């Protein structure tokens, strides 16, 4: 069996990397080290930095990752990586929902077996990236957003921009408008996952308290962090 030293989940905006602690391939990126545990080092780097990496990964998934592999057979479908990563952590009947910059996907387990899945890169398109853009434009930190009972009824991140601009034009502050936008995304995610009572959450939205609190209005939410797909490659 091929030894796995370093794996990649190449997202549209951010890429997640897990490397064995004994490997030194990521020395140049030590400032991007998030944590080190169980013999592995965990990194998050801007996806734009992938072009500067001068080595190939042992396994990879995600947008733009094929060019980072010596052998295209080492590529793993994102949903398969998500399922594998989830089953390594959780052994129960449940739904795992992954929310990223450009898409969302979920998988359901029942009676100890995989039951169903869906993948949406249309109405969830650019939601994470749009929030990052809005926060930068209005100079607001994600932790300053507060969950609100109000929400925008939105079909995707791009159409949500119009509602935010309209709200701000009427004199409402940007922080409140973006919070309503985040609530709208959370509500869409719950409906997309078929309105479960409990969701395990994966992806960058795990770190957005406003999103997690908004989703908690509809179901129990258990965040599993941003590295689940990477962990499914090991």
Buried (B, 14 or more C-beta within 10 A) or exposed (E): EEEBBBBBBBBBBBBBBBBBEEBEBBEEBEEBBBEEEEEBBBBBBEBEEBEEBEEBBBBBBBBBBEEBBEEEEBBBEBBBBBBBBBBEBBEEEBBBBBBBBBBBBBBBBEEEEEEEBBBBEEBBBBBBBBBBBBBEEBEBEBEEBEBBEEBBEBEBBEEBBEBBEEBBEEEEEBBBBBBBBBBBBBBBBBEBBEEBEEBBBBBBBBEBBBBBBBBEBBBEBEBBBBBBBBBBBB
